[in-house]
């Protein structure tokens, strides 16, 4: 394999690994009120039982407003086992 071909394959593999690692390191809270300061672009998982079985609420700091960071909420597939 040439060096150029190896670099072309390493970039997508590194990106995929980064995306998986980002999801794995997401913080999990039991209540949305427990989130201290949500930053723009930050994703936090909230396991408060408001989503259907097998899903968890994802809170995203989606937009900057004059009053602070706007939070967007949606239910996403739960990854891994539930931690207490």
C-alpha positions in Angstrom: 0.0 0.0 0.0 1.4 3.4 -0.9 1.7 6.2 1.6 -0.9 8.3 -0.1 -3.4 5.5 -0.1 -2.7 4.8 3.6 -3.4 8.5 4.4 -6.7 8.4 2.4 -7.9 5.4 4.4 -6.7 6.7 7.8 -8.7 9.9 7.6 -12.2 8.3 7.4 -11.2 5.6 10.0 -10.0 8.4 12.4 -13.2 10.4 11.9 -15.4 7.3 12.6 -13.4 6.6 15.8 -13.7 10.2 16.9 -17.5 10.1 16.4 -17.8 6.9 18.4 -15.6 8.2 21.2 -17.6 11.5 21.4 -20.8 9.6 22.0 -19.2 7.3 24.5 -17.9 10.3 26.6 -21.2 12.1 26.7 -22.2 13.1 30.2 -25.3 11.5 31.7 -27.5 13.2 34.3 -30.7 11.9 36.0 -32.5 15.3 35.8 -32.2 18.1 33.3 -32.1 20.6 36.2 -28.7 19.0 37.2 -27.0 20.3 34.1 -24.8 23.1 35.3 -23.9 25.3 32.3 -24.6 23.9 28.8 -22.2 25.2 26.2 -22.9 25.8 22.5 -22.6 22.5 20.7 -22.4 20.4 23.9 -24.5 17.2 24.0 -25.7 15.8 27.4 -27.7 12.7 28.0 -30.6 12.9 30.6 -32.0 9.7 31.9 -35.2 10.9 33.5 -37.6 8.3 32.2 -39.4 10.8 29.8 -38.4 8.8 26.6 -39.6 5.4 25.5 -37.9 2.2 26.5 -34.4 1.8 24.9 -34.1 5.6 24.4 -32.6 8.5 26.4 -33.2 12.2 26.2 -30.4 14.2 24.5 -30.1 17.8 25.4 -28.0 19.9 22.9 -26.8 23.5 23.3 -28.0 24.4 19.8 -28.1 28.1 19.4 -26.7 31.2 21.0 -29.3 33.8 22.0 -29.2 37.1 23.9 -30.3 35.2 27.1 -27.8 32.4 26.8 -27.6 29.0 25.0 -30.8 27.6 23.6 -31.4 23.9 24.6 -32.9 21.4 22.1 -34.3 18.1 23.4 -34.9 14.8 21.6 -35.0 11.1 22.3 -32.2 9.1 20.9 -31.3 5.4 21.0 -29.6 4.4 24.2 -26.0 3.2 23.7 -24.7 0.5 26.0 -26.1 -0.6 29.3 -27.9 1.7 31.8 -25.6 3.0 34.6 -26.9 4.0 38.0 
